[in-house]
Amino acid sequence: MLVLSRKLGQQLVINFGGETAIIEIIKVVGSRVQIGIEAPTTVGVHRSEVWAKIATETLGQYAEASTVDRVVA
């Protein structure tokens, strides 16, 4: 894991496959940090707990589809 320190107003730039996402530190209050994210609409940006739910549902749908394909085939 890469660990970086940033101050209020500073940014991180992430480039992946020619796409760029910019993450900016917007607000710091106590132990809470508010960030802003600019990313292409083709890139999903989710909190980790939301991503886990999406991944679980997607895997469940994939497993159902695979089971149906095996039974029918």
CHARMM internal coordinates of N, CA and C (Angstrom, degrees):
IC EDIT
DIST 1 N 1 CA 1.4450
DIST 1 CA 1 C 1.5309
ANGL 1 N 1 CA 1 C 108.10
DIST 1 C 2 N 1.2936
ANGL 1 CA 1 C 2 N 115.69
DIHE 1 N 1 CA 1 C 2 N 132.35
DIST 2 N 2 CA 1.4492
ANGL 1 C 2 N 2 CA 122.07
DIHE 1 CA 1 C 2 N 2 CA 174.62
DIST 2 CA 2 C 1.5208
ANGL 2 N 2 CA 2 C 108.11
DIHE 1 C 2 N 2 CA 2 C -85.27
DIST 2 C 3 N 1.3151
ANGL 2 CA 2 C 3 N 117.82
DIHE 2 N 2 CA 2 C 3 N 127.63
DIST 3 N 3 CA 1.4616
ANGL 2 C 3 N 3 CA 122.18
DIHE 2 CA 2 C 3 N 3 CA 178.87
DIST 3 CA 3 C 1.5181
ANGL 3 N 3 CA 3 C 107.95
DIHE 2 C 3 N 3 CA 3 C -115.19
DIST 3 C 4 N 1.3340
ANGL 3 CA 3 C 4 N 116.14
DIHE 3 N 3 CA 3 C 4 N 122.90
DIST 4 N 4 CA 1.4649
ANGL 3 C 4 N 4 CA 121.93
DIHE 3 CA 3 C 4 N 4 CA -178.73
DIST 4 CA 4 C 1.5168
ANGL 4 N 4 CA 4 C 110.06
DIHE 3 C 4 N 4 CA 4 C -122.96
DIST 4 C 5 N 1.3084
ANGL 4 CA 4 C 5 N 116.30
DIHE 4 N 4 CA 4 C 5 N 149.41
DIST 5 N 5 CA 1.4596
ANGL 4 C 5 N 5 CA 121.29
DIHE 4 CA 4 C 5 N 5 CA 172.40
DIST 5 CA 5 C 1.5209
ANGL 5 N 5 CA 5 C 107.89
DIHE 4 C 5 N 5 CA 5 C -105.47
DIST 5 C 6 N 1.3095
ANGL 5 CA 5 C 6 N 116.81
DIHE 5 N 5 CA 5 C 6 N 135.67
DIST 6 N 6 CA 1.4594
ANGL 5 C 6 N 6 CA 122.45
DIHE 5 CA 5 C 6 N 6 CA 178.78
DIST 6 CA 6 C 1.5144
ANGL 6 N 6 CA 6 C 107.93
DIHE 5 C 6 N 6 CA 6 C -135.39
DIST 6 C 7 N 1.3067
ANGL 6 CA 6 C 7 N 116.14
DIHE 6 N 6 CA 6 C 7 N 149.94
DIST 7 N 7 CA 1.4608
ANGL 6 C 7 N 7 CA 122.07
DIHE 6 CA 6 C 7 N 7 CA 176.25
DIST 7 CA 7 C 1.5237
ANGL 7 N 7 CA 7 C 109.16
DIHE 6 C 7 N 7 CA 7 C -103.73
DIST 7 C 8 N 1.3206
ANGL 7 CA 7 C 8 N 115.22
DIHE 7 N 7 CA 7 C 8 N 165.49
DIST 8 N 8 CA 1.4574
ANGL 7 C 8 N 8 CA 121.65
DIHE 7 CA 7 C 8 N 8 CA 178.11
DIST 8 CA 8 C 1.5300
ANGL 8 N 8 CA 8 C 110.44
DIHE 7 C 8 N 8 CA 8 C -49.53
DIST 8 C 9 N 1.3268
ANGL 8 CA 8 C 9 N 116.10
DIHE 8 N 8 CA 8 C 9 N 129.40
DIST 9 N 9 CA 1.4639
ANGL 8 C 9 N 9 CA 121.77
DIHE 8 CA 8 C 9 N 9 CA 178.68
DIST 9 CA 9 C 1.5164
ANGL 9 N 9 CA 9 C 114.24
DIHE 8 C 9 N 9 CA 9 C 88.01
DIST 9 C 10 N 1.3254
ANGL 9 CA 9 C 10 N 118.30
DIHE 9 N 9 CA 9 C 10 N -13.03
DIST 10 N 10 CA 1.4537
ANGL 9 C 10 N 10 CA 120.34
DIHE 9 CA 9 C 10 N 10 CA 179.20
DIST 10 CA 10 C 1.5225
ANGL 10 N 10 CA 10 C 110.28
DIHE 9 C 10 N 10 CA 10 C -81.42
DIST 10 C 11 N 1.3295
ANGL 10 CA 10 C 11 N 115.38
DIHE 10 N 10 CA 10 C 11 N 160.12
DIST 11 N 11 CA 1.4541
ANGL 10 C 11 N 11 CA 120.90
DIHE 10 CA 10 C 11 N 11 CA -173.97
DIST 11 CA 11 C 1.5267
ANGL 11 N 11 CA 11 C 111.89
DIHE 10 C 11 N 11 CA 11 C -126.27
DIST 11 C 12 N 1.3114
ANGL 11 CA 11 C 12 N 114.41
DIHE 11 N 11 CA 11 C 12 N 162.04
DIST 12 N 12 CA 1.4610
ANGL 11 C 12 N 12 CA 124.03
DIHE 11 CA 11 C 12 N 12 CA 167.06
DIST 12 CA 12 C 1.5182
ANGL 12 N 12 CA 12 C 106.13
DIHE 11 C 12 N 12 CA 12 C -120.57
DIST 12 C 13 N 1.3085
ANGL 12 CA 12 C 13 N 116.96
DIHE 12 N 12 CA 12 C 13 N 142.79
DIST 13 N 13 CA 1.4606
ANGL 12 C 13 N 13 CA 121.12
DIHE 12 CA 12 C 13 N 13 CA 176.39
DIST 13 CA 13 C 1.5258
ANGL 13 N 13 CA 13 C 107.31
DIHE 12 C 13 N 13 CA 13 C -119.47
DIST 13 C 14 N 1.3183
ANGL 13 CA 13 C 14 N 115.66
DIHE 13 N 13 CA 13 C 14 N 126.07
DIST 14 N 14 CA 1.4658
ANGL 13 C 14 N 14 CA 121.38
DIHE 13 CA 13 C 14 N 14 CA 178.76
DIST 14 CA 14 C 1.5199
ANGL 14 N 14 CA 14 C 107.61
DIHE 13 C 14 N 14 CA 14 C -116.39
DIST 14 C 15 N 1.3296
ANGL 14 CA 14 C 15 N 115.99
DIHE 14 N 14 CA 14 C 15 N 124.89
DIST 15 N 15 CA 1.4585
ANGL 14 C 15 N 15 CA 121.27
DIHE 14 CA 14 C 15 N 15 CA 179.44
DIST 15 CA 15 C 1.5155
ANGL 15 N 15 CA 15 C 108.31
DIHE 14 C 15 N 15 CA 15 C -114.94
DIST 15 C 16 N 1.3290
ANGL 15 CA 15 C 16 N 116.63
DIHE 15 N 15 CA 15 C 16 N 128.73
DIST 16 N 16 CA 1.4574
ANGL 15 C 16 N 16 CA 121.24
DIHE 15 CA 15 C 16 N 16 CA -179.92
DIST 16 CA 16 C 1.5113
ANGL 16 N 16 CA 16 C 108.71
DIHE 15 C 16 N 16 CA 16 C -144.06
DIST 16 C 17 N 1.3048
ANGL 16 CA 16 C 17 N 116.07
DIHE 16 N 16 CA 16 C 17 N 120.46
DIST 17 N 17 CA 1.4594
ANGL 16 C 17 N 17 CA 121.42
DIHE 16 CA 16 C 17 N 17 CA 177.96
DIST 17 CA 17 C 1.5173
ANGL 17 N 17 CA 17 C 113.63
DIHE 16 C 17 N 17 CA 17 C 57.33
DIST 17 C 18 N 1.3201
ANGL 17 CA 17 C 18 N 117.97
DIHE 17 N 17 CA 17 C 18 N 35.77
DIST 18 N 18 CA 1.4582
ANGL 17 C 18 N 18 CA 120.91
DIHE 17 CA 17 C 18 N 18 CA -179.14
DIST 18 CA 18 C 1.5218
ANGL 18 N 18 CA 18 C 114.08
DIHE 17 C 18 N 18 CA 18 C 83.37
DIST 18 C 19 N 1.3156
ANGL 18 CA 18 C 19 N 117.89
DIHE 18 N 18 CA 18 C 19 N -6.55
DIST 19 N 19 CA 1.4653
ANGL 18 C 19 N 19 CA 122.82
DIHE 18 CA 18 C 19 N 19 CA 177.15
DIST 19 CA 19 C 1.5291
ANGL 19 N 19 CA 19 C 108.39
DIHE 18 C 19 N 19 CA 19 C -96.31
DIST 19 C 20 N 1.3238
ANGL 19 CA 19 C 20 N 116.79
DIHE 19 N 19 CA 19 C 20 N 148.77
DIST 20 N 20 CA 1.4641
ANGL 19 C 20 N 20 CA 120.66
DIHE 19 CA 19 C 20 N 20 CA -178.51
DIST 20 CA 20 C 1.5151
ANGL 20 N 20 CA 20 C 110.16
DIHE 19 C 20 N 20 CA 20 C -126.73
DIST 20 C 21 N 1.3213
ANGL 20 CA 20 C 21 N 115.71
DIHE 20 N 20 CA 20 C 21 N 135.57
DIST 21 N 21 CA 1.4648
ANGL 20 C 21 N 21 CA 122.45
DIHE 20 CA 20 C 21 N 21 CA 173.31
DIST 21 CA 21 C 1.5227
ANGL 21 N 21 CA 21 C 107.25
DIHE 20 C 21 N 21 CA 21 C -119.95
DIST 21 C 22 N 1.3261
ANGL 21 CA 21 C 22 N 116.10
DIHE 21 N 21 CA 21 C 22 N 139.32
DIST 22 N 22 CA 1.4596
ANGL 21 C 22 N 22 CA 121.85
DIHE 21 CA 21 C 22 N 22 CA 178.56
DIST 22 CA 22 C 1.5227
ANGL 22 N 22 CA 22 C 107.83
DIHE 21 C 22 N 22 CA 22 C -117.26
DIST 22 C 23 N 1.3150
ANGL 22 CA 22 C 23 N 115.74
DIHE 22 N 22 CA 22 C 23 N 128.32
DIST 23 N 23 CA 1.4585
ANGL 22 C 23 N 23 CA 122.26
DIHE 22 CA 22 C 23 N 23 CA 179.28
DIST 23 CA 23 C 1.5169
ANGL 23 N 23 CA 23 C 107.20
DIHE 22 C 23 N 23 CA 23 C -117.38
DIST 23 C 24 N 1.3325
ANGL 23 CA 23 C 24 N 116.08
DIHE 23 N 23 CA 23 C 24 N 125.54
DIST 24 N 24 CA 1.4665
ANGL 23 C 24 N 24 CA 120.88
DIHE 23 CA 23 C 24 N 24 CA -176.91
DIST 24 CA 24 C 1.5221
ANGL 24 N 24 CA 24 C 110.75
DIHE 23 C 24 N 24 CA 24 C -122.38
DIST 24 C 25 N 1.3246
ANGL 24 CA 24 C 25 N 115.84
DIHE 24 N 24 CA 24 C 25 N 139.36
DIST 25 N 25 CA 1.4597
ANGL 24 C 25 N 25 CA 121.13
DIHE 24 CA 24 C 25 N 25 CA 174.98
DIST 25 CA 25 C 1.5302
ANGL 25 N 25 CA 25 C 106.57
DIHE 24 C 25 N 25 CA 25 C -79.18
DIST 25 C 26 N 1.3290
ANGL 25 CA 25 C 26 N 116.66
DIHE 25 N 25 CA 25 C 26 N 114.74
DIST 26 N 26 CA 1.4616
ANGL 25 C 26 N 26 CA 122.92
DIHE 25 CA 25 C 26 N 26 CA -174.86
DIST 26 CA 26 C 1.5250
ANGL 26 N 26 CA 26 C 111.84
DIHE 25 C 26 N 26 CA 26 C -94.76
DIST 26 C 27 N 1.3383
ANGL 26 CA 26 C 27 N 116.79
DIHE 26 N 26 CA 26 C 27 N -42.30
DIST 27 N 27 CA 1.4577
ANGL 26 C 27 N 27 CA 119.98
DIHE 26 CA 26 C 27 N 27 CA -173.21
DIST 27 CA 27 C 1.5276
ANGL 27 N 27 CA 27 C 109.45
DIHE 26 C 27 N 27 CA 27 C -155.11
DIST 27 C 28 N 1.3299
ANGL 27 CA 27 C 28 N 116.05
DIHE 27 N 27 CA 27 C 28 N 141.08
DIST 28 N 28 CA 1.4590
ANGL 27 C 28 N 28 CA 121.05
DIHE 27 CA 27 C 28 N 28 CA 175.34
DIST 28 CA 28 C 1.5233
ANGL 28 N 28 CA 28 C 107.52
DIHE 27 C 28 N 28 CA 28 C -128.91
DIST 28 C 29 N 1.3297
ANGL 28 CA 28 C 29 N 115.95
DIHE 28 N 28 CA 28 C 29 N 121.72
DIST 29 N 29 CA 1.4612
ANGL 28 C 29 N 29 CA 121.72
DIHE 28 CA 28 C 29 N 29 CA 177.98
DIST 29 CA 29 C 1.5241
ANGL 29 N 29 CA 29 C 107.29
DIHE 28 C 29 N 29 CA 29 C -133.17
DIST 29 C 30 N 1.3095
ANGL 29 CA 29 C 30 N 116.94
DIHE 29 N 29 CA 29 C 30 N 109.34
DIST 30 N 30 CA 1.4623
ANGL 29 C 30 N 30 CA 120.29
DIHE 29 CA 29 C 30 N 30 CA -177.64
DIST 30 CA 30 C 1.5165
ANGL 30 N 30 CA 30 C 110.17
DIHE 29 C 30 N 30 CA 30 C 60.89
DIST 30 C 31 N 1.3260
ANGL 30 CA 30 C 31 N 116.40
DIHE 30 N 30 CA 30 C 31 N -124.13
DIST 31 N 31 CA 1.4658
ANGL 30 C 31 N 31 CA 120.89
DIHE 30 CA 30 C 31 N 31 CA -179.34
DIST 31 CA 31 C 1.5259
ANGL 31 N 31 CA 31 C 112.82
DIHE 30 C 31 N 31 CA 31 C -95.10
DIST 31 C 32 N 1.3273
ANGL 31 CA 31 C 32 N 116.77
DIHE 31 N 31 CA 31 C 32 N 6.81
DIST 32 N 32 CA 1.4753
ANGL 31 C 32 N 32 CA 120.33
DIHE 31 CA 31 C 32 N 32 CA -178.97
DIST 32 CA 32 C 1.5254
ANGL 32 N 32 CA 32 C 109.99
DIHE 31 C 32 N 32 CA 32 C -103.69
DIST 32 C 33 N 1.3177
ANGL 32 CA 32 C 33 N 114.97
DIHE 32 N 32 CA 32 C 33 N 139.34
DIST 33 N 33 CA 1.4600
ANGL 32 C 33 N 33 CA 121.62
DIHE 32 CA 32 C 33 N 33 CA 179.40
DIST 33 CA 33 C 1.5182
ANGL 33 N 33 CA 33 C 107.86
DIHE 32 C 33 N 33 CA 33 C -124.33
DIST 33 C 34 N 1.3256
ANGL 33 CA 33 C 34 N 116.27
DIHE 33 N 33 CA 33 C 34 N 131.50
DIST 34 N 34 CA 1.4596
ANGL 33 C 34 N 34 CA 120.90
DIHE 33 CA 33 C 34 N 34 CA 175.56
DIST 34 CA 34 C 1.5238
ANGL 34 N 34 CA 34 C 106.78
DIHE 33 C 34 N 34 CA 34 C -103.76
DIST 34 C 35 N 1.3419
ANGL 34 CA 34 C 35 N 115.63
DIHE 34 N 34 CA 34 C 35 N 128.61
DIST 35 N 35 CA 1.4594
ANGL 34 C 35 N 35 CA 119.99
DIHE 34 CA 34 C 35 N 35 CA -179.97
DIST 35 CA 35 C 1.5184
ANGL 35 N 35 CA 35 C 109.83
DIHE 34 C 35 N 35 CA 35 C -119.78
DIST 35 C 36 N 1.3124
ANGL 35 CA 35 C 36 N 114.90
DIHE 35 N 35 CA 35 C 36 N 151.65
DIST 36 N 36 CA 1.4556
ANGL 35 C 36 N 36 CA 121.78
DIHE 35 CA 35 C 36 N 36 CA 173.45
DIST 36 CA 36 C 1.5215
ANGL 36 N 36 CA 36 C 108.04
DIHE 35 C 36 N 36 CA 36 C -111.73
DIST 36 C 37 N 1.3114
ANGL 36 CA 36 C 37 N 116.89
DIHE 36 N 36 CA 36 C 37 N 140.87
DIST 37 N 37 CA 1.4588
ANGL 36 C 37 N 37 CA 121.21
DIHE 36 CA 36 C 37 N 37 CA -177.81
DIST 37 CA 37 C 1.5165
ANGL 37 N 37 CA 37 C 109.56
DIHE 36 C 37 N 37 CA 37 C -127.77
DIST 37 C 38 N 1.3221
ANGL 37 CA 37 C 38 N 116.07
DIHE 37 N 37 CA 37 C 38 N 124.96
DIST 38 N 38 CA 1.4598
ANGL 37 C 38 N 38 CA 122.14
DIHE 37 CA 37 C 38 N 38 CA 171.86
DIST 38 CA 38 C 1.5239
ANGL 38 N 38 CA 38 C 106.49
DIHE 37 C 38 N 38 CA 38 C -110.73
DIST 38 C 39 N 1.3184
ANGL 38 CA 38 C 39 N 116.11
DIHE 38 N 38 CA 38 C 39 N 118.88
DIST 39 N 39 CA 1.4658
ANGL 38 C 39 N 39 CA 120.29
DIHE 38 CA 38 C 39 N 39 CA -179.12
DIST 39 CA 39 C 1.5236
ANGL 39 N 39 CA 39 C 108.60
DIHE 38 C 39 N 39 CA 39 C -145.90
DIST 39 C 40 N 1.3264
ANGL 39 CA 39 C 40 N 116.79
DIHE 39 N 39 CA 39 C 40 N 155.56
DIST 40 N 40 CA 1.4632
ANGL 39 C 40 N 40 CA 119.57
DIHE 39 CA 39 C 40 N 40 CA 176.99
DIST 40 CA 40 C 1.5278
ANGL 40 N 40 CA 40 C 110.16
DIHE 39 C 40 N 40 CA 40 C -59.79
DIST 40 C 41 N 1.3077
ANGL 40 CA 40 C 41 N 116.66
DIHE 40 N 40 CA 40 C 41 N 150.96
DIST 41 N 41 CA 1.4641
ANGL 40 C 41 N 41 CA 120.47
DIHE 40 CA 40 C 41 N 41 CA -179.63
DIST 41 CA 41 C 1.5255
ANGL 41 N 41 CA 41 C 111.87
DIHE 40 C 41 N 41 CA 41 C -64.95
DIST 41 C 42 N 1.3147
ANGL 41 CA 41 C 42 N 117.04
DIHE 41 N 41 CA 41 C 42 N -17.10
DIST 42 N 42 CA 1.4657
ANGL 41 C 42 N 42 CA 120.92
DIHE 41 CA 41 C 42 N 42 CA 178.57
DIST 42 CA 42 C 1.5246
ANGL 42 N 42 CA 42 C 112.18
DIHE 41 C 42 N 42 CA 42 C -78.51
DIST 42 C 43 N 1.3334
ANGL 42 CA 42 C 43 N 116.96
DIHE 42 N 42 CA 42 C 43 N -7.99
DIST 43 N 43 CA 1.4576
ANGL 42 C 43 N 43 CA 121.65
DIHE 42 CA 42 C 43 N 43 CA -178.21
DIST 43 CA 43 C 1.5270
ANGL 43 N 43 CA 43 C 109.25
DIHE 42 C 43 N 43 CA 43 C -106.15
DIST 43 C 44 N 1.3167
ANGL 43 CA 43 C 44 N 117.13
DIHE 43 N 43 CA 43 C 44 N 123.45
DIST 44 N 44 CA 1.4587
ANGL 43 C 44 N 44 CA 121.17
DIHE 43 CA 43 C 44 N 44 CA 177.39
DIST 44 CA 44 C 1.5246
ANGL 44 N 44 CA 44 C 109.88
DIHE 43 C 44 N 44 CA 44 C -77.44
DIST 44 C 45 N 1.3148
ANGL 44 CA 44 C 45 N 116.45
DIHE 44 N 44 CA 44 C 45 N 133.46
DIST 45 N 45 CA 1.4596
ANGL 44 C 45 N 45 CA 121.93
DIHE 44 CA 44 C 45 N 45 CA 175.94
DIST 45 CA 45 C 1.5222
ANGL 45 N 45 CA 45 C 106.52
DIHE 44 C 45 N 45 CA 45 C -124.01
DIST 45 C 46 N 1.3371
ANGL 45 CA 45 C 46 N 116.82
DIHE 45 N 45 CA 45 C 46 N 116.08
DIST 46 N 46 CA 1.4543
ANGL 45 C 46 N 46 CA 121.54
DIHE 45 CA 45 C 46 N 46 CA -173.96
DIST 46 CA 46 C 1.5258
ANGL 46 N 46 CA 46 C 110.28
DIHE 45 C 46 N 46 CA 46 C -138.72
DIST 46 C 47 N 1.3258
ANGL 46 CA 46 C 47 N 116.55
DIHE 46 N 46 CA 46 C 47 N 152.73
DIST 47 N 47 CA 1.4605
ANGL 46 C 47 N 47 CA 120.88
DIHE 46 CA 46 C 47 N 47 CA 167.29
DIST 47 CA 47 C 1.5288
ANGL 47 N 47 CA 47 C 106.60
DIHE 46 C 47 N 47 CA 47 C -66.27
DIST 47 C 48 N 1.3127
ANGL 47 CA 47 C 48 N 117.52
DIHE 47 N 47 CA 47 C 48 N 152.47
DIST 48 N 48 CA 1.4710
ANGL 47 C 48 N 48 CA 120.41
DIHE 47 CA 47 C 48 N 48 CA -174.62
DIST 48 CA 48 C 1.5256
ANGL 48 N 48 CA 48 C 112.61
DIHE 47 C 48 N 48 CA 48 C -59.97
DIST 48 C 49 N 1.3495
ANGL 48 CA 48 C 49 N 117.96
DIHE 48 N 48 CA 48 C 49 N -37.55
DIST 49 N 49 CA 1.4621
ANGL 48 C 49 N 49 CA 119.25
DIHE 48 CA 48 C 49 N 49 CA -179.36
DIST 49 CA 49 C 1.5256
ANGL 49 N 49 CA 49 C 111.54
DIHE 48 C 49 N 49 CA 49 C -69.34
DIST 49 C 50 N 1.3205
ANGL 49 CA 49 C 50 N 117.54
DIHE 49 N 49 CA 49 C 50 N -32.01
DIST 50 N 50 CA 1.4686
ANGL 49 C 50 N 50 CA 121.11
DIHE 49 CA 49 C 50 N 50 CA 176.19
DIST 50 CA 50 C 1.5333
ANGL 50 N 50 CA 50 C 109.47
DIHE 49 C 50 N 50 CA 50 C -71.06
DIST 50 C 51 N 1.3255
ANGL 50 CA 50 C 51 N 116.49
DIHE 50 N 50 CA 50 C 51 N -42.29
DIST 51 N 51 CA 1.4628
ANGL 50 C 51 N 51 CA 120.60
DIHE 50 CA 50 C 51 N 51 CA 179.20
DIST 51 CA 51 C 1.5238
ANGL 51 N 51 CA 51 C 110.87
DIHE 50 C 51 N 51 CA 51 C -61.69
DIST 51 C 52 N 1.3327
ANGL 51 CA 51 C 52 N 117.46
DIHE 51 N 51 CA 51 C 52 N -40.21
DIST 52 N 52 CA 1.4576
ANGL 51 C 52 N 52 CA 121.19
DIHE 51 CA 51 C 52 N 52 CA 179.09
DIST 52 CA 52 C 1.5340
ANGL 52 N 52 CA 52 C 110.35
DIHE 51 C 52 N 52 CA 52 C -60.94
DIST 52 C 53 N 1.3387
ANGL 52 CA 52 C 53 N 116.58
DIHE 52 N 52 CA 52 C 53 N -42.15
DIST 53 N 53 CA 1.4651
ANGL 52 C 53 N 53 CA 120.07
DIHE 52 CA 52 C 53 N 53 CA 179.02
DIST 53 CA 53 C 1.5302
ANGL 53 N 53 CA 53 C 110.97
DIHE 52 C 53 N 53 CA 53 C -65.39
DIST 53 C 54 N 1.3282
ANGL 53 CA 53 C 54 N 116.83
DIHE 53 N 53 CA 53 C 54 N -43.77
DIST 54 N 54 CA 1.4645
ANGL 53 C 54 N 54 CA 121.17
DIHE 53 CA 53 C 54 N 54 CA 178.78
DIST 54 CA 54 C 1.5275
ANGL 54 N 54 CA 54 C 109.64
DIHE 53 C 54 N 54 CA 54 C -60.53
DIST 54 C 55 N 1.3226
ANGL 54 CA 54 C 55 N 116.80
DIHE 54 N 54 CA 54 C 55 N -45.76
DIST 55 N 55 CA 1.4677
ANGL 54 C 55 N 55 CA 121.04
DIHE 54 CA 54 C 55 N 55 CA -178.66
DIST 55 CA 55 C 1.5223
ANGL 55 N 55 CA 55 C 110.80
DIHE 54 C 55 N 55 CA 55 C -63.12
DIST 55 C 56 N 1.3260
ANGL 55 CA 55 C 56 N 117.28
DIHE 55 N 55 CA 55 C 56 N -42.17
DIST 56 N 56 CA 1.4633
ANGL 55 C 56 N 56 CA 121.19
DIHE 55 CA 55 C 56 N 56 CA 179.29
DIST 56 CA 56 C 1.5257
ANGL 56 N 56 CA 56 C 110.68
DIHE 55 C 56 N 56 CA 56 C -63.14
DIST 56 C 57 N 1.3301
ANGL 56 CA 56 C 57 N 116.81
DIHE 56 N 56 CA 56 C 57 N -45.14
DIST 57 N 57 CA 1.4628
ANGL 56 C 57 N 57 CA 120.46
DIHE 56 CA 56 C 57 N 57 CA 179.49
DIST 57 CA 57 C 1.5245
ANGL 57 N 57 CA 57 C 111.01
DIHE 56 C 57 N 57 CA 57 C -64.85
DIST 57 C 58 N 1.3266
ANGL 57 CA 57 C 58 N 116.81
DIHE 57 N 57 CA 57 C 58 N -40.47
DIST 58 N 58 CA 1.4625
ANGL 57 C 58 N 58 CA 121.15
DIHE 57 CA 57 C 58 N 58 CA -179.97
DIST 58 CA 58 C 1.5233
ANGL 58 N 58 CA 58 C 110.06
DIHE 57 C 58 N 58 CA 58 C -64.84
DIST 58 C 59 N 1.3296
ANGL 58 CA 58 C 59 N 116.64
DIHE 58 N 58 CA 58 C 59 N -44.57
DIST 59 N 59 CA 1.4637
ANGL 58 C 59 N 59 CA 119.54
DIHE 58 CA 58 C 59 N 59 CA 178.71
DIST 59 CA 59 C 1.5221
ANGL 59 N 59 CA 59 C 110.95
DIHE 58 C 59 N 59 CA 59 C -64.06
DIST 59 C 60 N 1.3265
ANGL 59 CA 59 C 60 N 117.02
DIHE 59 N 59 CA 59 C 60 N -37.92
DIST 60 N 60 CA 1.4600
ANGL 59 C 60 N 60 CA 120.83
DIHE 59 CA 59 C 60 N 60 CA 177.60
DIST 60 CA 60 C 1.5168
ANGL 60 N 60 CA 60 C 111.48
DIHE 59 C 60 N 60 CA 60 C -62.67
DIST 60 C 61 N 1.3256
ANGL 60 CA 60 C 61 N 117.01
DIHE 60 N 60 CA 60 C 61 N -43.31
DIST 61 N 61 CA 1.4638
ANGL 60 C 61 N 61 CA 121.01
DIHE 60 CA 60 C 61 N 61 CA 178.98
DIST 61 CA 61 C 1.5228
ANGL 61 N 61 CA 61 C 110.12
DIHE 60 C 61 N 61 CA 61 C -65.97
DIST 61 C 62 N 1.3444
ANGL 61 CA 61 C 62 N 116.25
DIHE 61 N 61 CA 61 C 62 N -39.31
DIST 62 N 62 CA 1.4626
ANGL 61 C 62 N 62 CA 119.88
DIHE 61 CA 61 C 62 N 62 CA 178.92
DIST 62 CA 62 C 1.5238
ANGL 62 N 62 CA 62 C 110.37
DIHE 61 C 62 N 62 CA 62 C -64.86
DIST 62 C 63 N 1.3218
ANGL 62 CA 62 C 63 N 115.95
DIHE 62 N 62 CA 62 C 63 N -42.55
DIST 63 N 63 CA 1.4711
ANGL 62 C 63 N 63 CA 119.84
DIHE 62 CA 62 C 63 N 63 CA 179.76
DIST 63 CA 63 C 1.5248
ANGL 63 N 63 CA 63 C 110.47
DIHE 62 C 63 N 63 CA 63 C -63.23
DIST 63 C 64 N 1.3514
ANGL 63 CA 63 C 64 N 117.59
DIHE 63 N 63 CA 63 C 64 N -41.97
DIST 64 N 64 CA 1.4666
ANGL 63 C 64 N 64 CA 120.91
DIHE 63 CA 63 C 64 N 64 CA 177.86
DIST 64 CA 64 C 1.5241
ANGL 64 N 64 CA 64 C 110.71
DIHE 63 C 64 N 64 CA 64 C -61.28
DIST 64 C 65 N 1.3265
ANGL 64 CA 64 C 65 N 116.88
DIHE 64 N 64 CA 64 C 65 N -45.68
DIST 65 N 65 CA 1.4662
ANGL 64 C 65 N 65 CA 121.31
DIHE 64 CA 64 C 65 N 65 CA -179.35
DIST 65 CA 65 C 1.5248
ANGL 65 N 65 CA 65 C 110.43
DIHE 64 C 65 N 65 CA 65 C -62.99
DIST 65 C 66 N 1.3352
ANGL 65 CA 65 C 66 N 116.90
DIHE 65 N 65 CA 65 C 66 N -41.39
DIST 66 N 66 CA 1.4620
ANGL 65 C 66 N 66 CA 120.61
DIHE 65 CA 65 C 66 N 66 CA 179.30
DIST 66 CA 66 C 1.5139
ANGL 66 N 66 CA 66 C 111.16
DIHE 65 C 66 N 66 CA 66 C -64.57
DIST 66 C 67 N 1.3228
ANGL 66 CA 66 C 67 N 117.46
DIHE 66 N 66 CA 66 C 67 N -39.81
DIST 67 N 67 CA 1.4602
ANGL 66 C 67 N 67 CA 121.82
DIHE 66 CA 66 C 67 N 67 CA 179.38
DIST 67 CA 67 C 1.5182
ANGL 67 N 67 CA 67 C 110.16
DIHE 66 C 67 N 67 CA 67 C -64.66
DIST 67 C 68 N 1.3298
ANGL 67 CA 67 C 68 N 116.67
DIHE 67 N 67 CA 67 C 68 N -45.06
DIST 68 N 68 CA 1.4688
ANGL 67 C 68 N 68 CA 120.19
DIHE 67 CA 67 C 68 N 68 CA 178.60
DIST 68 CA 68 C 1.5094
ANGL 68 N 68 CA 68 C 110.76
DIHE 67 C 68 N 68 CA 68 C -61.89
DIST 68 C 69 N 1.3288
ANGL 68 CA 68 C 69 N 117.30
DIHE 68 N 68 CA 68 C 69 N -42.96
DIST 69 N 69 CA 1.4673
ANGL 68 C 69 N 69 CA 120.57
DIHE 68 CA 68 C 69 N 69 CA 179.28
DIST 69 CA 69 C 1.5246
ANGL 69 N 69 CA 69 C 111.12
DIHE 68 C 69 N 69 CA 69 C -60.73
DIST 69 C 70 N 1.3347
ANGL 69 CA 69 C 70 N 116.64
DIHE 69 N 69 CA 69 C 70 N -40.08
DIST 70 N 70 CA 1.4679
ANGL 69 C 70 N 70 CA 120.08
DIHE 69 CA 69 C 70 N 70 CA -178.10
DIST 70 CA 70 C 1.5287
ANGL 70 N 70 CA 70 C 111.17
DIHE 69 C 70 N 70 CA 70 C -70.37
DIST 70 C 71 N 1.3162
ANGL 70 CA 70 C 71 N 116.72
DIHE 70 N 70 CA 70 C 71 N -36.36
DIST 71 N 71 CA 1.4632
ANGL 70 C 71 N 71 CA 120.26
DIHE 70 CA 70 C 71 N 71 CA -178.40
DIST 71 CA 71 C 1.5227
ANGL 71 N 71 CA 71 C 109.69
DIHE 70 C 71 N 71 CA 71 C -71.32
DIST 71 C 72 N 1.3306
ANGL 71 CA 71 C 72 N 116.92
DIHE 71 N 71 CA 71 C 72 N -41.94
DIST 72 N 72 CA 1.4603
ANGL 71 C 72 N 72 CA 121.59
DIHE 71 CA 71 C 72 N 72 CA -176.97
DIST 72 CA 72 C 1.5142
ANGL 72 N 72 CA 72 C 110.84
DIHE 71 C 72 N 72 CA 72 C -72.40
DIST 72 C 73 N 1.3137
ANGL 72 CA 72 C 73 N 117.54
DIHE 72 N 72 CA 72 C 73 N -37.57
DIST 73 N 73 CA 1.4581
ANGL 72 C 73 N 73 CA 121.99
DIHE 72 CA 72 C 73 N 73 CA -173.67
DIST 73 CA 73 C 1.4858
ANGL 73 N 73 CA 73 C 114.21
DIHE 72 C 73 N 73 CA 73 C -70.37
END
COOR INIT
IC SEED 1 N 1 CA 1 C
IC BUILD
